[in-house]
Amino acid sequence: MNYPMYNNQFQFQELQNMRDRIDSQLRSLQQNQVQPQPITQNFQLAPNPTNNELESKYANNINEVRNTFVTKTGIFVNKDFSVMWVKDINGNVRTFNTVEVVEMDEKDKEIFNLKKQIEEMKGMIKHESNSTNITDVNEQVTNKKSSRVSNSSRFNEK
């Protein structure tokens, strides 16, 4: 009879060992298991800061520039780029009129210089024609004798 009891005790011990192994495996799995991170939400009220030193935007008029919030120096231009506004972080606005500079290649420069020379020559020709007309008018006036003044009363002879 000792034998069945020994068998029960052996089975009990075997089951106990299995349970200990299972428990240790569960503990090791729980320790190695990655815990989920809590969910956090960040609300950004201002725009993302970038590495750029300037902000830029199209604007229709100076009032639109004044009403726009800037976190660094902002450049505003109208659609045709004829007016530019610069606004600093203190709200100061400066206005500039812009002019397009068209870069010319060598042929364009030569054409421009030739047109300029033609205009100068036209001006010289016009000036020469005006000066010859003036001398003709003066000659006509000096050659005519006045009928009102007599030759004797022109000079006081003593």
FIKE-804986 format. One record per residue (C-alpha): x, y, z; residue in one letter. Coordinates in Angstrom, 1 decimal. Layout:
N
+--------+--------+--------+---------+
|     px |     py |     pz | residuo |
+--------+--------+--------+---------+
|      X |      Y |      Z |       a |
...
+--------+--------+--------+---------+
***
This chain:
158
+--------+--------+--------+---------+
|     px |     py |     pz | residuo |
+--------+--------+--------+---------+
|    0.0 |    0.0 |    0.0 |       m |
|    2.8 |    2.2 |    0.4 |       n |
|    3.3 |    2.1 |   -3.2 |       y |
|    0.1 |    4.0 |   -4.3 |       p |
|    0.8 |    6.7 |   -1.8 |       m |
|    4.2 |    7.1 |   -3.0 |       y |
|    2.8 |    7.4 |   -6.5 |       n |
|    0.3 |   10.1 |   -5.4 |       n |
|    3.0 |   12.0 |   -3.7 |       q |
|    5.2 |   11.7 |   -6.7 |       f |
|    2.4 |   13.0 |   -9.0 |       q |
|    1.7 |   15.8 |   -6.6 |       f |
|    5.3 |   16.8 |   -6.6 |       q |
|    5.4 |   16.6 |  -10.3 |       e |
|    2.4 |   18.8 |  -10.7 |       l |
|    3.9 |   21.3 |   -8.1 |       q |
|    7.1 |   21.5 |  -10.2 |       n |
|    5.1 |   22.1 |  -13.4 |       m |
|    3.2 |   24.9 |  -11.7 |       r |
|    6.4 |   26.5 |  -10.4 |       d |
|    7.9 |   26.4 |  -13.9 |       r |
|    4.7 |   27.9 |  -15.4 |       i |
|    4.7 |   30.7 |  -12.8 |       d |
|    8.3 |   31.5 |  -13.4 |       s |
|    7.7 |   31.6 |  -17.2 |       q |
|    4.7 |   33.9 |  -16.7 |       l |
|    6.8 |   36.2 |  -14.4 |       r |
|    9.6 |   36.4 |  -17.0 |       s |
|    7.2 |   37.1 |  -19.8 |       l |
|    5.5 |   39.9 |  -17.8 |       q |
|    8.9 |   41.5 |  -17.0 |       q |
|   10.0 |   41.3 |  -20.7 |       n |
|    6.7 |   42.5 |  -22.1 |       q |
|    6.7 |   46.1 |  -23.3 |       v |
|    4.3 |   48.3 |  -21.4 |       q |
|    2.2 |   50.5 |  -23.6 |       p |
|    3.1 |   54.2 |  -23.3 |       q |
|    0.3 |   56.5 |  -22.1 |       p |
|   -1.2 |   58.5 |  -24.9 |       i |
|   -0.4 |   62.2 |  -24.7 |       t |
|   -1.7 |   65.0 |  -26.9 |       q |
|    0.2 |   68.3 |  -27.5 |       n |
|   -1.7 |   71.3 |  -28.8 |       f |
|    0.4 |   73.8 |  -30.7 |       q |
|   -0.9 |   77.3 |  -30.6 |       l |
|    1.9 |   79.0 |  -32.5 |       a |
|    3.4 |   77.9 |  -35.8 |       p |
|    6.4 |   75.6 |  -35.9 |       n |
|    9.6 |   77.5 |  -35.5 |       p |
|   11.9 |   76.8 |  -38.5 |       t |
|   15.5 |   77.5 |  -39.1 |       n |
|   14.6 |   80.4 |  -41.5 |       n |
|   15.3 |   83.9 |  -40.2 |       e |
|   12.4 |   85.4 |  -42.2 |       l |
|    8.8 |   84.8 |  -42.8 |       e |
|    7.2 |   85.8 |  -46.1 |       s |
|    3.7 |   86.1 |  -47.4 |       k |
|    1.6 |   87.8 |  -50.0 |       y |
|   -0.5 |   90.8 |  -48.8 |       a |
|   -2.9 |   93.1 |  -50.6 |       n |
|   -2.4 |   96.2 |  -48.4 |       n |
|   -0.7 |   97.6 |  -45.3 |       i |
|   -3.7 |   96.9 |  -43.1 |       n |
|   -3.4 |   93.2 |  -43.9 |       e |
|    0.3 |   93.4 |  -42.9 |       v |
|   -0.5 |   95.2 |  -39.7 |       r |
|   -3.1 |   92.5 |  -38.7 |       n |
|   -0.8 |   89.6 |  -39.3 |       t |
|    1.0 |   88.1 |  -36.3 |       f |
|    4.7 |   87.4 |  -36.9 |       v |
|    7.1 |   85.5 |  -34.6 |       t |
|   10.2 |   86.8 |  -36.5 |       k |
|   10.9 |   89.4 |  -39.1 |       t |
|    8.3 |   89.1 |  -41.9 |       g |
|    8.4 |   90.2 |  -45.5 |       i |
|    5.2 |   90.9 |  -47.3 |       f |
|    4.8 |   91.7 |  -51.0 |       v |
|    1.8 |   92.4 |  -53.2 |       n |
|    1.1 |   90.0 |  -56.1 |       k |
|    2.9 |   92.1 |  -58.7 |       d |
|    5.9 |   92.7 |  -56.4 |       f |
|    5.7 |   96.5 |  -56.8 |       s |
|    5.3 |   97.1 |  -53.0 |       v |
|    7.1 |   95.3 |  -50.2 |       m |
|    6.5 |   95.6 |  -46.4 |       w |
|    8.9 |   94.5 |  -43.7 |       v |
|    7.3 |   93.9 |  -40.3 |       k |
|    9.4 |   93.1 |  -37.2 |       d |
|    8.3 |   91.3 |  -34.0 |       i |
|    7.5 |   94.6 |  -32.3 |       n |
|    4.9 |   95.3 |  -35.0 |       g |
|    6.8 |   98.1 |  -36.7 |       n |
|    6.1 |   98.1 |  -40.5 |       v |
|    8.4 |   99.7 |  -43.2 |       r |
|    7.2 |  100.1 |  -46.8 |       t |
|    9.3 |   99.9 |  -49.9 |       f |
|    8.6 |  100.4 |  -53.6 |       n |
|   10.4 |   97.9 |  -55.7 |       t |
|   11.7 |   98.0 |  -59.3 |       v |
|   12.5 |   95.0 |  -61.4 |       e |
|   16.1 |   94.8 |  -62.5 |       v |
|   16.4 |   92.9 |  -65.8 |       v |
|   19.9 |   91.6 |  -66.3 |       e |
|   21.1 |   92.0 |  -69.9 |       m |
|   23.5 |   89.8 |  -71.8 |       d |
|   26.1 |   91.4 |  -74.1 |       e |
|   23.9 |   91.7 |  -77.1 |       k |
|   21.1 |   93.4 |  -75.1 |       d |
|   23.7 |   95.8 |  -73.7 |       k |
|   25.0 |   96.6 |  -77.2 |       e |
|   21.4 |   97.2 |  -78.5 |       i |
|   20.7 |   99.5 |  -75.5 |       f |
|   23.9 |  101.5 |  -76.1 |       n |
|   23.1 |  101.9 |  -79.8 |       l |
|   19.6 |  103.1 |  -79.1 |       k |
|   20.9 |  105.6 |  -76.6 |       k |
|   23.4 |  106.9 |  -79.2 |       q |
|   20.6 |  107.2 |  -81.8 |       i |
|   18.5 |  109.3 |  -79.3 |       e |
|   21.5 |  111.5 |  -78.6 |       e |
|   22.1 |  112.1 |  -82.3 |       m |
|   18.4 |  112.9 |  -82.8 |       k |
|   18.7 |  115.4 |  -79.9 |       g |
|   21.9 |  117.0 |  -81.5 |       m |
|   20.2 |  117.3 |  -84.9 |       i |
|   17.1 |  118.8 |  -83.4 |       k |
|   19.3 |  121.3 |  -81.4 |       h |
|   21.3 |  122.3 |  -84.5 |       e |
|   18.1 |  122.8 |  -86.5 |       s |
|   16.7 |  125.0 |  -83.8 |       n |
|   19.8 |  127.1 |  -83.5 |       s |
|   20.0 |  127.8 |  -87.3 |       t |
|   16.3 |  128.9 |  -87.2 |       n |
|   17.2 |  131.4 |  -84.4 |       i |
|   20.1 |  132.9 |  -86.3 |       t |
|   18.0 |  133.4 |  -89.4 |       d |
|   15.3 |  135.2 |  -87.4 |       v |
|   18.0 |  137.5 |  -85.9 |       n |
|   19.5 |  138.3 |  -89.3 |       e |
|   16.1 |  139.3 |  -90.7 |       q |
|   15.4 |  141.6 |  -87.8 |       v |
|   18.8 |  143.4 |  -87.9 |       t |
|   18.8 |  143.9 |  -91.6 |       n |
|   15.4 |  145.7 |  -91.7 |       k |
|   15.4 |  149.4 |  -90.8 |       k |
|   12.8 |  150.7 |  -88.5 |       s |
|   10.5 |  153.3 |  -90.0 |       s |
|    9.7 |  154.9 |  -86.7 |       r |
|   13.2 |  156.1 |  -85.8 |       v |
|   15.1 |  158.5 |  -88.1 |       s |
|   18.8 |  158.2 |  -88.5 |       n |
|   19.5 |  161.6 |  -87.1 |       s |
|   17.6 |  161.2 |  -83.9 |       s |
|   19.3 |  157.9 |  -83.2 |       r |
|   22.5 |  159.4 |  -82.1 |       f |
|   23.0 |  162.6 |  -80.2 |       n |
|   25.7 |  164.4 |  -82.1 |       e |
|   27.3 |  167.5 |  -80.6 |       k |
+--------+--------+--------+---------+
***
